[in-house]
């Protein structure tokens, strides 16, 4: 069994990814159309309502995505090559999963603490940096961003219990 055949048993084809992504775009287009219709998607006496143009962008997205789905399902020569090999997919997950955790932690810990943890974990885990380098860099970067946004630009970003403890 060749390496590509073996890898394709554990991964997804280009055809499948085309169809999956097109279906996700169709769902997104439906949400855009629904929401646009709720705020008004008609042409009235004084011009278009707020949702007019987004509604028709959603229609175009839906039609284009439907075309992609139909092409993927009905083509006589689908692209069945491996979209991503298992090792590549694992590399993507090594970034995607911690990033999703980081985003989820923002609501509980705030942006700055979550960001510091994110940087430290990445430096330790994927960068193989020693703790004595990872911790000060992670804390220093987020401390810099704290002063940049909160003090200099006066842009409040999500804060958590640590910032509350210090009165911010």
C-alpha positions, 0 to 999 in steps of 0.5 A, a space after each residue: 500500500 502506498 503512503 498516499 493511499 494509506 494516508 487517504 484512509 484517515 483523511 478527507 478528499 478535496 471533493 468532500 472538503 469542497 462540499 462541506 465548506 460549501 454547505 457551511 457557506 450555505 448555512 452562513 448565507 441563510 443566517 445573513 438572509 434571515 437576519 437581513 430580512 428581519 431588519 428590512 431587506 426591501 426597497 422602499 420609497 426613500 431607498 433600500 432598507 438596512 438589510 437590502 444589500 446584505 440580503 442579496 449578498 446572502 442570496 449570491 453566497 447561497 447560489 454560488 455555494 449550491 453550485 459548488 455542492 452540485 458540482 461536487 456531487 454530480 461531477 463525473 471526475 471528482 477530485 478524490 486526492 487527499 486534502 490533508 495528510 494525517 500529520 498535517 491535520 495533527 499540526 493544524 489541531 495543535 494550533 486550533 485546539 489551544 486557540 479555541 481554548 484561549 478564546 473560551 477562556 477570555 470570558 472567564 479570565 479576561 484577554 490579558 491573562 488568557 493571552 499570557 497563558 496562551 503565549 506561555 503554553 505555546 512557547 513551552 509546548 511547541 517552541 520547546 523554550 525553557 520556563 524561565 524564558 516563556 513566563 517572562 515573555 508571555 507576561 511581558 507581551 500581555 503587560 505591554 498590550 495592557 498598557 497599550 490598549 487600556 492606558 495609552 489608547 483608552 480601549 477597554 478590552 475584556 478583563 477577568 478576576 486578576 484585573 478586577 483584583 488590581 482595580 481595573 
